[in-house]
Amino acid sequence: GNRYIKDQYYDMKMIQSPTLEGFAFKTIPRNPNPNAPYSTTEFRAPSLVKITTTYPKNDAQQILYLYITPSSKPGFSRHIGSQVLVKGKDNKLPAGLAFFALPMPIWLNHILASTFLHQDQAFLHHQEVILANKGYHPRYRENNIDPSHAEEQKYSSLVFTPNPQDKMVLTFRNWLRNVGQGGVPWVNHQYTPPQRIMDSRQLYDVYSAHTKNCKICLTALKNIKRVRFFSTIAAAITLATIKDTFRALFGAAAFGLIALLSHKLISLFYIYEFSHADND
């Protein structure tokens, strides 16, 4: 989207009614061009979302699989994502989602995922806490609350959803309430809302959420720290040993740039903050 231009809405049409297994919607393109890409979004219980974008011009497809599993306590989850690109009739692949379709080391793919995931993280976290404080609690039946007599706890009564693309959100909440038994079956049937995190560095803590538990990222982090250390030493040695001023400054600047880029990469293993207000 673009906050500096007029709002543009798209419609969503249900193509599979909610069942025990899930439901599906099709996005209706704003562009009437028959060659305009269109997408379908499928929810498959318990927590799989499959987004398929089709390009009618050559029938190529981009399929995004998002699997979110609850962690050990409310407010925390594990994200597993995968992108599949299907060649079209002309044997060409679609562009894919941003830079994630490009060939890159596994560790780089891991840390760059924050640039995508963290765009929604603040909204999802604060929304969960705010709704819980307003009386929206999962697992109605385990808490001996009849959903039909808990109007104040209905999702639709606590949010403002005026746009056509809100249909799938409301459908999911209704599915969760009526088919999904109200939410995740936590231990001892107890739901305790997570504490609200106002410190953005804690909310966007990549190291605790991923790096420290990922062998691939820990190895890459160790190696990049070595690059930063040795390039810094090399810059100092270059200045101290090369008598030609121009060559000394050029060499030191080159090693210094490597050290700086290494430092920037290292920071992504620890914290990646995202601010929508500053995202121009």
DAVENNOR-V799179 format. One record per residue. N is the residue number from 0. PHI is phi in degrees with one decimal (999 if undefined). PSI is psi in whole degrees, -180 to 180 (999 if undefined). Layout:
n->N phi->PHI psi->PSI
n->N phi->PHI psi->PSI
//
This chain:
n->0 phi->999 psi->172
n->1 phi->-141.4 psi->117
n->2 phi->-72.1 psi->-13
n->3 phi->-96.0 psi->1
n->4 phi->-122.8 psi->170
n->5 phi->-62.0 psi->143
n->6 phi->-57.3 psi->139
n->7 phi->-124.0 psi->127
n->8 phi->-109.5 psi->153
n->9 phi->-128.7 psi->158
n->10 phi->-102.0 psi->159
n->11 phi->-129.7 psi->132
n->12 phi->-114.5 psi->128
n->13 phi->-69.8 psi->126
n->14 phi->-113.0 psi->-8
n->15 phi->-145.5 psi->117
n->16 phi->-65.9 psi->152
n->17 phi->-60.4 psi->132
n->18 phi->-135.0 psi->-175
n->19 phi->-60.4 psi->-31
n->20 phi->-83.7 psi->-20
n->21 phi->139.2 psi->-153
n->22 phi->-162.7 psi->176
n->23 phi->-152.0 psi->149
n->24 phi->-130.2 psi->154
n->25 phi->-115.9 psi->135
n->26 phi->-83.1 psi->128
n->27 phi->-91.2 psi->113
n->28 phi->-62.2 psi->145
n->29 phi->-71.3 psi->-30
n->30 phi->-81.6 psi->120
n->31 phi->-73.9 psi->-4
n->32 phi->-58.5 psi->126
n->33 phi->-63.9 psi->-17
n->34 phi->-94.2 psi->3
n->35 phi->-69.4 psi->137
n->36 phi->-61.7 psi->149
n->37 phi->-136.0 psi->161
n->38 phi->-135.7 psi->156
n->39 phi->-123.0 psi->143
n->40 phi->-122.7 psi->120
n->41 phi->-114.1 psi->133
n->42 phi->-104.3 psi->126
n->43 phi->-120.6 psi->120
n->44 phi->-60.7 psi->144
n->45 phi->-90.3 psi->-23
n->46 phi->-157.3 psi->39
n->47 phi->-108.7 psi->131
n->48 phi->-118.6 psi->125
n->49 phi->-117.8 psi->119
n->50 phi->-112.1 psi->116
n->51 phi->-113.0 psi->118
n->52 phi->-104.7 psi->125
n->53 phi->-111.5 psi->137
n->54 phi->-108.4 psi->100
n->55 phi->-57.8 psi->-25
n->56 phi->-59.3 psi->-38
n->57 phi->-136.1 psi->6
n->58 phi->66.0 psi->18
n->59 phi->-70.0 psi->156
n->60 phi->-136.9 psi->146
n->61 phi->-118.3 psi->120
n->62 phi->-115.9 psi->125
n->63 phi->-113.6 psi->119
n->64 phi->-102.8 psi->123
n->65 phi->-122.6 psi->116
n->66 phi->-118.8 psi->117
n->67 phi->-114.9 psi->119
n->68 phi->-113.0 psi->135
n->69 phi->-60.7 psi->147
n->70 phi->-91.2 psi->-154
n->71 phi->-78.9 psi->-13
n->72 phi->-152.4 psi->158
n->73 phi->-56.1 psi->143
n->74 phi->94.9 psi->-7
n->75 phi->-127.5 psi->143
n->76 phi->-151.8 psi->165
n->77 phi->-112.9 psi->128
n->78 phi->-104.0 psi->129
n->79 phi->-126.3 psi->117
n->80 phi->-124.9 psi->150
n->81 phi->-148.5 psi->142
n->82 phi->-117.5 psi->130
n->83 phi->-119.5 psi->128
n->84 phi->-109.2 psi->126
n->85 phi->-109.8 psi->125
n->86 phi->-64.0 psi->149
n->87 phi->-88.4 psi->-173
n->88 phi->-63.5 psi->-24
n->89 phi->-90.9 psi->10
n->90 phi->68.9 psi->22
n->91 phi->-108.0 psi->145
n->92 phi->-88.2 psi->149
n->93 phi->-69.5 psi->167
n->94 phi->-64.6 psi->-33
n->95 phi->87.6 psi->176
n->96 phi->-82.4 psi->109
n->97 phi->48.0 psi->-132
n->98 phi->-94.6 psi->3
n->99 phi->-72.1 psi->-13
n->100 phi->-86.4 psi->-8
n->101 phi->-78.0 psi->149
n->102 phi->-68.5 psi->130
n->103 phi->-158.6 psi->159
n->104 phi->-59.7 psi->152
n->105 phi->-59.1 psi->-43
n->106 phi->-63.2 psi->-36
n->107 phi->-69.5 psi->-39
n->108 phi->-60.9 psi->-39
n->109 phi->-63.6 psi->-50
n->110 phi->-75.5 psi->-28
n->111 phi->-75.4 psi->-15
n->112 phi->-60.1 psi->-27
n->113 phi->-62.5 psi->-31
n->114 phi->-64.7 psi->-21
n->115 phi->-97.0 psi->-51
n->116 phi->-67.9 psi->-37
n->117 phi->-74.5 psi->-10
n->118 phi->-66.9 psi->-28
n->119 phi->-104.0 psi->-12
n->120 phi->-60.2 psi->-46
n->121 phi->-63.0 psi->-43
n->122 phi->-62.0 psi->-47
n->123 phi->-65.3 psi->-43
n->124 phi->-64.6 psi->-53
n->125 phi->-68.0 psi->-33
n->126 phi->-62.0 psi->-44
n->127 phi->-60.7 psi->-44
n->128 phi->-68.9 psi->-43
n->129 phi->-62.6 psi->-46
n->130 phi->-64.1 psi->-40
n->131 phi->-61.9 psi->-41
n->132 phi->-68.6 psi->-21
n->133 phi->-92.5 psi->2
n->134 phi->106.2 psi->7
n->135 phi->-87.9 psi->105
n->136 phi->-123.4 psi->137
n->137 phi->-78.6 psi->177
n->138 phi->57.1 psi->55
n->139 phi->-54.0 psi->-48
n->140 phi->-69.4 psi->-35
n->141 phi->-72.5 psi->-23
n->142 phi->-93.3 psi->11
n->143 phi->59.7 psi->35
n->144 phi->-111.9 psi->125
n->145 phi->-77.7 psi->119
n->146 phi->-55.0 psi->-33
n->147 phi->-69.1 psi->-17
n->148 phi->-114.9 psi->24
n->149 phi->-127.1 psi->52
n->150 phi->-57.8 psi->-36
n->151 phi->-67.5 psi->-14
n->152 phi->-102.3 psi->-1
n->153 phi->-68.6 psi->138
n->154 phi->-58.2 psi->-44
n->155 phi->-63.8 psi->-23
n->156 phi->-86.0 psi->-8
n->157 phi->-109.2 psi->-7
n->158 phi->-128.6 psi->163
n->159 phi->-110.9 psi->113
n->160 phi->-129.7 psi->78
n->161 phi->-89.3 psi->-8
n->162 phi->-97.7 psi->152
n->163 phi->-62.4 psi->-28
n->164 phi->-76.5 psi->-3
n->165 phi->-78.6 psi->-9
n->166 phi->-55.9 psi->-43
n->167 phi->-71.4 psi->-34
n->168 phi->-61.6 psi->-48
n->169 phi->-66.5 psi->-37
n->170 phi->-63.2 psi->-41
n->171 phi->-64.7 psi->-44
n->172 phi->-62.5 psi->-39
n->173 phi->-66.7 psi->-40
n->174 phi->-62.9 psi->-44
n->175 phi->-62.0 psi->-37
n->176 phi->-75.6 psi->-42
n->177 phi->-97.5 psi->-31
n->178 phi->-108.6 psi->-39
n->179 phi->-84.8 psi->16
n->180 phi->61.0 psi->19
n->181 phi->95.2 psi->-9
n->182 phi->143.1 psi->-162
n->183 phi->-74.5 psi->133
n->184 phi->-79.3 psi->85
n->185 phi->-69.1 psi->161
n->186 phi->-58.3 psi->135
n->187 phi->62.4 psi->16
n->188 phi->58.1 psi->31
n->189 phi->-109.6 psi->126
n->190 phi->-110.7 psi->116
n->191 phi->-115.4 psi->114
n->192 phi->-57.2 psi->142
n->193 phi->-65.8 psi->154
n->194 phi->-68.6 psi->140
n->195 phi->-71.8 psi->128
n->196 phi->-99.9 psi->114
n->197 phi->-97.6 psi->-18
n->198 phi->-81.7 psi->112
n->199 phi->-63.8 psi->-30
n->200 phi->-67.6 psi->-32
n->201 phi->-76.5 psi->-38
n->202 phi->-66.8 psi->-35
n->203 phi->-104.5 psi->33
n->204 phi->-76.3 psi->100
n->205 phi->-76.7 psi->-35
n->206 phi->-62.9 psi->-49
n->207 phi->-69.7 psi->-35
n->208 phi->-78.1 psi->-29
n->209 phi->-140.2 psi->-58
n->210 phi->-53.6 psi->-48
n->211 phi->-66.0 psi->-17
n->212 phi->-105.0 psi->2
n->213 phi->-112.6 psi->114
n->214 phi->-62.9 psi->-40
n->215 phi->-63.1 psi->-45
n->216 phi->-70.7 psi->-36
n->217 phi->-64.2 psi->-41
n->218 phi->-65.1 psi->-45
n->219 phi->-63.5 psi->-41
n->220 phi->-60.9 psi->-43
n->221 phi->-62.1 psi->-44
n->222 phi->-67.3 psi->-40
n->223 phi->-68.6 psi->-34
n->224 phi->-63.8 psi->-36
n->225 phi->-64.8 psi->-42
n->226 phi->-60.5 psi->-44
n->227 phi->-61.8 psi->-43
n->228 phi->-63.7 psi->-52
n->229 phi->-71.1 psi->-32
n->230 phi->-70.4 psi->-33
n->231 phi->-66.5 psi->-44
n->232 phi->-62.6 psi->-42
n->233 phi->-62.9 psi->-38
n->234 phi->-63.6 psi->-43
n->235 phi->-66.2 psi->-43
n->236 phi->-64.5 psi->-39
n->237 phi->-60.3 psi->-44
n->238 phi->-66.2 psi->-33
n->239 phi->-82.7 psi->-25
n->240 phi->-110.1 psi->-27
n->241 phi->-89.4 psi->122
n->242 phi->-80.1 psi->-30
n->243 phi->-69.2 psi->116
n->244 phi->-59.1 psi->-47
n->245 phi->-62.1 psi->-48
n->246 phi->-64.6 psi->-38
n->247 phi->-64.6 psi->-45
n->248 phi->-68.1 psi->-40
n->249 phi->-63.7 psi->-46
n->250 phi->-64.2 psi->-43
n->251 phi->-64.8 psi->-39
n->252 phi->-65.2 psi->-39
n->253 phi->-63.4 psi->-48
n->254 phi->-66.6 psi->-35
n->255 phi->-65.1 psi->-37
n->256 phi->-64.7 psi->-41
n->257 phi->-61.5 psi->-43
n->258 phi->-63.7 psi->-41
n->259 phi->-65.8 psi->-46
n->260 phi->-63.5 psi->-38
n->261 phi->-62.5 psi->-42
n->262 phi->-63.1 psi->-41
n->263 phi->-63.2 psi->-42
n->264 phi->-64.2 psi->-43
n->265 phi->-58.9 psi->-39
n->266 phi->-62.4 psi->-30
n->267 phi->-68.2 psi->-22
n->268 phi->-76.0 psi->-15
n->269 phi->-108.5 psi->-57
n->270 phi->-144.7 psi->135
n->271 phi->-131.6 psi->103
n->272 phi->-88.3 psi->144
n->273 phi->-132.7 psi->131
n->274 phi->-126.2 psi->115
n->275 phi->-64.4 psi->-33
n->276 phi->-63.0 psi->-31
n->277 phi->-99.9 psi->5
n->278 phi->-92.0 psi->86
n->279 phi->-99.3 psi->999
//
